[in-house]
Amino acid sequence: MQNLATQPIESGNPLDDPRAFRRTLGQFATGVTVITTSTEERMYGMTANSFSAVSLDPALVLWSIRKE
């Protein structure tokens, strides 16, 4: 049996299922999030505490980065 805590609440492309995107955003009130991406050679990640929803159509989120 799989641990449900490790399973995503929603998954997939928000363009394919806008309601799933909205439900997912509704589960995130505030706090720290991890942002990841990858290239063919490497994976990258960072944490941010400024994550917020911008728009449901088009599907957009925002995080602010401060570089010193």
ZIRATA-V584382 format. One record per residue. N is the residue number from 1. RES is the residue in three letters. OMEGA is omega in radians with two decimals (NA if undefined). Layout:
N_RES_OMEGA / N_RES_OMEGA
This chain:
1_MET_-3.12 / 2_GLN_3.07 / 3_ASN_-3.10 / 4_LEU_3.14 / 5_ALA_-3.14 / 6_THR_-3.13 / 7_GLN_3.10 / 8_PRO_3.07 / 9_ILE_3.10 / 10_GLU_3.04 / 11_SER_3.11 / 12_GLY_-3.11 / 13_ASN_-3.13 / 14_PRO_3.09 / 15_LEU_3.13 / 16_ASP_-3.09 / 17_ASP_-3.11 / 18_PRO_3.12 / 19_ARG_3.09 / 20_ALA_3.09 / 21_PHE_3.13 / 22_ARG_3.11 / 23_ARG_3.14 / 24_THR_3.12 / 25_LEU_3.11 / 26_GLY_3.13 / 27_GLN_-3.08 / 28_PHE_-3.12 / 29_ALA_3.13 / 30_THR_3.10 / 31_GLY_-3.08 / 32_VAL_3.08 / 33_THR_3.10 / 34_VAL_-3.13 / 35_ILE_-3.11 / 36_THR_3.02 / 37_THR_3.13 / 38_SER_2.97 / 39_THR_3.11 / 40_GLU_-3.07 / 41_GLU_-2.90 / 42_ARG_3.01 / 43_MET_3.14 / 44_TYR_3.10 / 45_GLY_3.08 / 46_MET_3.05 / 47_THR_3.11 / 48_ALA_3.06 / 49_ASN_-3.11 / 50_SER_-3.10 / 51_PHE_3.06 / 52_SER_3.10 / 53_ALA_3.10 / 54_VAL_-3.04 / 55_SER_3.03 / 56_LEU_3.14 / 57_ASP_0.14 / 58_PRO_-3.12 / 59_ALA_-3.10 / 60_LEU_2.98 / 61_VAL_-3.08 / 62_LEU_2.88 / 63_TRP_-3.13 / 64_SER_-3.08 / 65_ILE_3.05 / 66_ARG_-3.14 / 67_LYS_3.11 / 68_GLU_NA
